[in-house]
Amino acid sequence: MNFCEGCNMACGGDRCPKCGRKKLRAVTEDDFCLVGQVDRIFGDNLKFNLENENIECVLMPFGTGVNSKFALPLESYLVYVRYRNLDYVRRILNDDNA
Ligand SMILES: [Zn+2]
């Protein structure tokens, strides 16, 4: 499995599916990889649950620029977890947020 440092994206091929970059390196267990996008409430719950399982999780606010003028908490998060937890967390997202 390879890793794009520009996108924090783990991918099987030799080209990043997101940015098209070909300069990828081998992924390591500790790399933070993008899992997907979730809404804010789901993201907060996910982080809470994962931390209870001692799984590190990073939430990056996403889309705040578009929604800020409405003063509503509508923004979503991009979720990143370490590569060793990627499959596990991806499964949780697919089950609950499909
Ligand atoms: Zn990339």
Backbone and ligand atoms as CSV (ligand in chain L), in Angstrom:
chain,resi,resn,atom,element,x,y,z
A,1,MET,N,N,0.840,-1.193,0.000
A,1,MET,CA,C,0.000,0.000,0.000
A,1,MET,C,C,0.884,1.255,0.000
A,2,ASN,N,N,0.517,2.226,-0.816
A,2,ASN,CA,C,1.285,3.471,-0.901
A,2,ASN,C,C,0.553,4.608,-0.196
A,3,PHE,N,N,1.252,5.722,-0.064
A,3,PHE,CA,C,0.740,6.841,0.707
A,3,PHE,C,C,1.098,8.148,0.016
A,4,CYS,N,N,0.093,9.020,-0.159
A,4,CYS,CA,C,0.335,10.354,-0.710
A,4,CYS,C,C,0.437,11.348,0.442
A,5,GLU,N,N,1.597,11.986,0.563
A,5,GLU,CA,C,1.774,12.935,1.667
A,5,GLU,C,C,0.987,14.218,1.441
A,6,GLY,N,N,0.647,14.501,0.196
A,6,GLY,CA,C,-0.110,15.716,-0.079
A,6,GLY,C,C,-1.552,15.606,0.394
A,7,CYS,N,N,-2.145,14.428,0.272
A,7,CYS,CA,C,-3.568,14.236,0.579
A,7,CYS,C,C,-3.800,13.393,1.831
A,8,ASN,N,N,-2.751,12.855,2.431
A,8,ASN,CA,C,-2.924,11.880,3.516
A,8,ASN,C,C,-3.847,10.761,3.054
A,9,MET,N,N,-3.484,10.177,1.957
A,9,MET,CA,C,-4.341,9.192,1.316
A,9,MET,C,C,-3.559,7.900,1.101
A,10,ALA,N,N,-4.103,6.808,1.618
A,10,ALA,CA,C,-3.510,5.504,1.350
A,10,ALA,C,C,-4.131,4.958,0.081
A,11,CYS,N,N,-3.332,4.412,-0.810
A,11,CYS,CA,C,-3.874,3.883,-2.050
A,11,CYS,C,C,-3.045,2.700,-2.538
A,12,GLY,N,N,-3.711,1.820,-3.278
A,12,GLY,CA,C,-3.057,0.604,-3.724
A,12,GLY,C,C,-2.187,0.797,-4.948
A,13,GLY,N,N,-2.524,1.735,-5.798
A,13,GLY,CA,C,-1.782,1.916,-7.040
A,13,GLY,C,C,-0.539,2.779,-6.847
A,14,ASP,N,N,0.113,3.135,-7.982
A,14,ASP,CA,C,1.304,3.966,-7.868
A,14,ASP,C,C,0.984,5.432,-8.154
A,15,ARG,N,N,-0.296,5.763,-8.167
A,15,ARG,CA,C,-0.724,7.136,-8.406
A,15,ARG,C,C,-1.846,7.474,-7.429
A,16,CYS,N,N,-1.761,8.641,-6.817
A,16,CYS,CA,C,-2.787,9.051,-5.849
A,16,CYS,C,C,-4.115,9.264,-6.566
A,17,PRO,N,N,-5.206,8.613,-6.108
A,17,PRO,CA,C,-6.503,8.767,-6.772
A,17,PRO,C,C,-7.094,10.155,-6.589
A,18,LYS,N,N,-6.574,10.923,-5.622
A,18,LYS,CA,C,-7.159,12.217,-5.332
A,18,LYS,C,C,-6.473,13.333,-6.118
A,19,CYS,N,N,-5.142,13.412,-6.052
A,19,CYS,CA,C,-4.435,14.520,-6.694
A,19,CYS,C,C,-3.643,14.073,-7.913
A,20,GLY,N,N,-3.541,12.755,-8.138
A,20,GLY,CA,C,-2.843,12.272,-9.318
A,20,GLY,C,C,-1.335,12.215,-9.174
A,21,ARG,N,N,-0.828,12.570,-8.022
A,21,ARG,CA,C,0.613,12.574,-7.807
A,21,ARG,C,C,1.175,11.153,-7.913
A,22,LYS,N,N,2.342,11.035,-8.528
A,22,LYS,CA,C,2.950,9.720,-8.671
A,22,LYS,C,C,4.102,9.501,-7.700
A,23,LYS,N,N,4.495,10.579,-7.013
A,23,LYS,CA,C,5.609,10.438,-6.067
A,23,LYS,C,C,5.063,9.970,-4.727
A,24,LEU,N,N,4.772,8.705,-4.623
A,24,LEU,CA,C,4.208,8.171,-3.386
A,24,LEU,C,C,5.278,7.376,-2.663
A,25,ARG,N,N,5.089,7.248,-1.360
A,25,ARG,CA,C,5.990,6.383,-0.602
A,25,ARG,C,C,5.172,5.272,0.035
A,26,ALA,N,N,5.843,4.252,0.513
A,26,ALA,CA,C,5.142,3.160,1.183
A,26,ALA,C,C,4.508,3.685,2.463
A,27,VAL,N,N,3.264,3.274,2.699
A,27,VAL,CA,C,2.561,3.719,3.903
A,27,VAL,C,C,3.143,3.007,5.120
A,28,THR,N,N,3.117,3.674,6.265
A,28,THR,CA,C,3.513,3.021,7.516
A,28,THR,C,C,2.296,2.945,8.433
A,29,GLU,N,N,2.378,2.104,9.430
A,29,GLU,CA,C,1.265,1.900,10.361
A,29,GLU,C,C,0.859,3.192,11.062
A,30,ASP,N,N,1.794,4.128,11.192
A,30,ASP,CA,C,1.538,5.353,11.962
A,30,ASP,C,C,1.092,6.531,11.114
A,31,ASP,N,N,1.016,6.366,9.800
A,31,ASP,CA,C,0.567,7.477,8.961
A,31,ASP,C,C,-0.904,7.764,9.195
A,32,PHE,N,N,-1.243,9.039,9.307
A,32,PHE,CA,C,-2.656,9.419,9.375
A,32,PHE,C,C,-3.227,9.433,7.970
A,33,CYS,N,N,-4.297,8.670,7.776
A,33,CYS,CA,C,-4.900,8.531,6.455
A,33,CYS,C,C,-6.330,9.046,6.478
A,34,LEU,N,N,-6.729,9.658,5.383
A,34,LEU,CA,C,-8.106,10.129,5.250
A,34,LEU,C,C,-9.063,8.948,5.177
A,35,VAL,N,N,-10.079,8.956,6.043
A,35,VAL,CA,C,-11.090,7.896,6.006
A,35,VAL,C,C,-12.284,8.356,5.187
A,36,GLY,N,N,-12.752,9.554,5.459
A,36,GLY,CA,C,-13.921,10.044,4.740
A,36,GLY,C,C,-14.437,11.308,5.395
A,37,GLN,N,N,-15.612,11.711,4.947
A,37,GLN,CA,C,-16.229,12.938,5.437
A,37,GLN,C,C,-17.488,12.576,6.216
A,38,VAL,N,N,-17.654,13.195,7.370
A,38,VAL,CA,C,-18.835,12.923,8.194
A,38,VAL,C,C,-19.426,14.250,8.647
A,39,ASP,N,N,-20.672,14.217,9.075
A,39,ASP,CA,C,-21.215,15.458,9.611
A,39,ASP,C,C,-20.718,15.652,11.042
A,40,ARG,N,N,-20.967,16.840,11.548
A,40,ARG,CA,C,-20.321,17.245,12.773
A,40,ARG,C,C,-20.711,16.361,13.966
A,41,ILE,N,N,-21.986,16.063,14.107
A,41,ILE,CA,C,-22.437,15.277,15.258
A,41,ILE,C,C,-21.892,13.859,15.171
A,42,PHE,N,N,-21.951,13.295,13.975
A,42,PHE,CA,C,-21.407,11.954,13.792
A,42,PHE,C,C,-19.919,11.943,14.119
A,43,GLY,N,N,-19.206,12.966,13.649
A,43,GLY,CA,C,-17.764,13.042,13.888
A,43,GLY,C,C,-17.427,13.129,15.360
A,44,ASP,N,N,-18.173,13.957,16.093
A,44,ASP,CA,C,-17.920,14.081,17.531
A,44,ASP,C,C,-18.164,12.755,18.246
A,45,ASN,N,N,-19.233,12.056,17.885
A,45,ASN,CA,C,-19.517,10.746,18.484
A,45,ASN,C,C,-18.448,9.725,18.119
A,46,LEU,N,N,-18.044,9.756,16.864
A,46,LEU,CA,C,-17.035,8.810,16.397
A,46,LEU,C,C,-15.737,8.995,17.175
A,47,LYS,N,N,-15.310,10.243,17.298
A,47,LYS,CA,C,-14.054,10.513,18.010
A,47,LYS,C,C,-14.146,10.032,19.462
A,48,PHE,N,N,-15.287,10.306,20.077
A,48,PHE,CA,C,-15.500,9.880,21.456
A,48,PHE,C,C,-15.405,8.361,21.580
A,49,ASN,N,N,-16.092,7.660,20.679
A,49,ASN,CA,C,-16.082,6.194,20.729
A,49,ASN,C,C,-14.705,5.623,20.443
A,50,LEU,N,N,-14.026,6.203,19.477
A,50,LEU,CA,C,-12.699,5.681,19.131
A,50,LEU,C,C,-11.710,5.919,20.264
A,51,GLU,N,N,-11.814,7.070,20.899
A,51,GLU,CA,C,-10.892,7.341,21.996
A,51,GLU,C,C,-11.130,6.393,23.162
A,52,ASN,N,N,-12.370,5.959,23.336
A,52,ASN,CA,C,-12.645,4.936,24.349
A,52,ASN,C,C,-11.947,3.626,24.026
A,53,GLU,N,N,-11.681,3.408,22.748
A,53,GLU,CA,C,-10.986,2.190,22.322
A,53,GLU,C,C,-9.494,2.454,22.117
A,54,ASN,N,N,-9.031,3.602,22.552
A,54,ASN,CA,C,-7.627,3.985,22.403
A,54,ASN,C,C,-7.189,4.052,20.945
A,55,ILE,N,N,-8.092,4.501,20.097
A,55,ILE,CA,C,-7.754,4.714,18.693
A,55,ILE,C,C,-7.693,6.219,18.452
A,56,GLU,N,N,-6.542,6.667,17.956
A,56,GLU,CA,C,-6.396,8.093,17.688
A,56,GLU,C,C,-7.195,8.481,16.457
A,57,CYS,N,N,-7.779,9.664,16.524
A,57,CYS,CA,C,-8.650,10.133,15.453
A,57,CYS,C,C,-8.494,11.644,15.353
A,58,VAL,N,N,-8.282,12.141,14.144
A,58,VAL,CA,C,-8.157,13.578,13.936
A,58,VAL,C,C,-9.328,14.046,13.085
A,59,LEU,N,N,-10.009,15.089,13.550
A,59,LEU,CA,C,-11.129,15.660,12.806
A,59,LEU,C,C,-10.717,17.019,12.258
A,60,MET,N,N,-10.850,17.186,10.955
A,60,MET,CA,C,-10.535,18.476,10.336
A,60,MET,C,C,-11.830,19.122,9.900
A,61,PRO,N,N,-12.173,20.292,10.462
A,61,PRO,CA,C,-13.397,20.972,10.020
A,61,PRO,C,C,-13.350,21.200,8.518
A,62,PHE,N,N,-14.477,21.000,7.881
A,62,PHE,CA,C,-14.540,21.019,6.425
A,62,PHE,C,C,-15.796,21.756,6.008
A,63,GLY,N,N,-15.660,22.696,5.110
A,63,GLY,CA,C,-16.833,23.390,4.611
A,63,GLY,C,C,-17.286,24.560,5.463
A,64,THR,N,N,-16.469,25.003,6.393
A,64,THR,CA,C,-16.867,26.116,7.256
A,64,THR,C,C,-17.007,27.407,6.469
A,65,GLY,N,N,-16.196,27.560,5.436
A,65,GLY,CA,C,-16.234,28.796,4.653
A,65,GLY,C,C,-17.590,29.037,4.026
A,66,VAL,N,N,-18.221,27.981,3.562
A,66,VAL,CA,C,-19.507,28.105,2.887
A,66,VAL,C,C,-20.615,28.422,3.884
A,67,ASN,N,N,-20.556,27.778,5.045
A,67,ASN,CA,C,-21.678,27.870,5.981
A,67,ASN,C,C,-21.556,28.979,7.020
A,68,SER,N,N,-20.383,29.581,7.138
A,68,SER,CA,C,-20.161,30.491,8.259
A,68,SER,C,C,-21.139,31.665,8.241
A,69,LYS,N,N,-21.560,32.111,7.066
A,69,LYS,CA,C,-22.413,33.296,7.040
A,69,LYS,C,C,-23.812,33.006,7.571
A,70,PHE,N,N,-24.179,31.733,7.662
A,70,PHE,CA,C,-25.487,31.392,8.212
A,70,PHE,C,C,-25.453,31.175,9.724
A,71,ALA,N,N,-24.244,31.190,10.291
A,71,ALA,CA,C,-24.086,31.023,11.730
A,71,ALA,C,C,-24.744,29.751,12.238
A,72,LEU,N,N,-24.760,28.719,11.418
A,72,LEU,CA,C,-25.310,27.428,11.819
A,72,LEU,C,C,-24.170,26.404,11.835
A,73,PRO,N,N,-24.216,25.504,12.786
A,73,PRO,CA,C,-23.137,24.513,12.868
A,73,PRO,C,C,-23.332,23.385,11.872
A,74,LEU,N,N,-23.298,23.711,10.616
A,74,LEU,CA,C,-23.574,22.712,9.592
A,74,LEU,C,C,-22.318,22.070,9.022
A,75,GLU,N,N,-21.170,22.555,9.472
A,75,GLU,CA,C,-19.971,22.053,8.822
A,75,GLU,C,C,-19.733,20.582,9.133
A,76,SER,N,N,-18.995,19.972,8.297
A,76,SER,CA,C,-18.676,18.565,8.486
A,76,SER,C,C,-17.186,18.434,8.787
A,77,TYR,N,N,-16.774,17.224,9.026
A,77,TYR,CA,C,-15.385,16.933,9.325
A,77,TYR,C,C,-14.815,15.974,8.290
A,78,LEU,N,N,-13.523,16.162,8.028
A,78,LEU,CA,C,-12.763,15.101,7.384
A,78,LEU,C,C,-12.119,14.286,8.501
A,79,VAL,N,N,-12.226,12.982,8.416
A,79,VAL,CA,C,-11.742,12.104,9.475
A,79,VAL,C,C,-10.421,11.456,9.048
A,80,TYR,N,N,-9.426,11.543,9.931
A,80,TYR,CA,C,-8.143,10.891,9.690
A,80,TYR,C,C,-7.839,9.958,10.860
A,81,VAL,N,N,-7.370,8.776,10.543
A,81,VAL,CA,C,-6.910,7.850,11.581
A,81,VAL,C,C,-5.593,7.233,11.111
A,82,ARG,N,N,-4.885,6.634,12.054
A,82,ARG,CA,C,-3.633,5.980,11.672
A,82,ARG,C,C,-3.922,4.782,10.772
A,83,TYR,N,N,-2.953,4.505,9.897
A,83,TYR,CA,C,-3.169,3.471,8.885
A,83,TYR,C,C,-3.561,2.134,9.510
A,84,ARG,N,N,-2.989,1.818,10.654
A,84,ARG,CA,C,-3.290,0.521,11.263
A,84,ARG,C,C,-4.755,0.413,11.693
A,85,ASN,N,N,-5.441,1.540,11.859
A,85,ASN,CA,C,-6.856,1.542,12.236
A,85,ASN,C,C,-7.773,1.829,11.046
A,86,LEU,N,N,-7.197,2.022,9.890
A,86,LEU,CA,C,-7.980,2.530,8.758
A,86,LEU,C,C,-9.135,1.601,8.372
A,87,ASP,N,N,-8.853,0.318,8.224
A,87,ASP,CA,C,-9.911,-0.610,7.805
A,87,ASP,C,C,-11.041,-0.659,8.822
A,88,TYR,N,N,-10.648,-0.674,10.079
A,88,TYR,CA,C,-11.633,-0.748,11.161
A,88,TYR,C,C,-12.567,0.469,11.137
A,89,VAL,N,N,-11.988,1.646,11.053
A,89,VAL,CA,C,-12.795,2.863,11.102
A,89,VAL,C,C,-13.594,3.030,9.813
A,90,ARG,N,N,-13.007,2.636,8.703
A,90,ARG,CA,C,-13.729,2.697,7.440
A,90,ARG,C,C,-14.992,1.844,7.496
A,91,ARG,N,N,-14.882,0.702,8.157
A,91,ARG,CA,C,-16.039,-0.179,8.292
A,91,ARG,C,C,-17.122,0.503,9.127
A,92,ILE,N,N,-16.731,1.184,10.205
A,92,ILE,CA,C,-17.709,1.881,11.034
A,92,ILE,C,C,-18.429,2.949,10.196
A,93,LEU,N,N,-17.675,3.687,9.408
A,93,LEU,CA,C,-18.283,4.743,8.587
A,93,LEU,C,C,-19.241,4.143,7.570
A,94,ASN,N,N,-18.858,3.057,6.958
A,94,ASN,CA,C,-19.715,2.455,5.945
A,94,ASN,C,C,-20.987,1.883,6.548
A,95,ASP,N,N,-20.897,1.370,7.771
A,95,ASP,CA,C,-22.078,0.807,8.422
A,95,ASP,C,C,-23.077,1.894,8.810
A,96,ASP,N,N,-22.567,2.977,9.406
A,96,ASP,CA,C,-23.446,3.938,10.051
A,96,ASP,C,C,-23.769,5.139,9.196
A,97,ASN,N,N,-22.995,5.398,8.184
A,97,ASN,CA,C,-23.097,6.690,7.510
A,97,ASN,C,C,-23.232,6.526,5.995
A,98,ALA,N,N,-23.671,5.367,5.576
A,98,ALA,CA,C,-23.722,5.100,4.132
A,98,ALA,C,C,-24.895,5.829,3.471
L,1,ZN,ZN,ZN,-2.561,12.991,-3.348
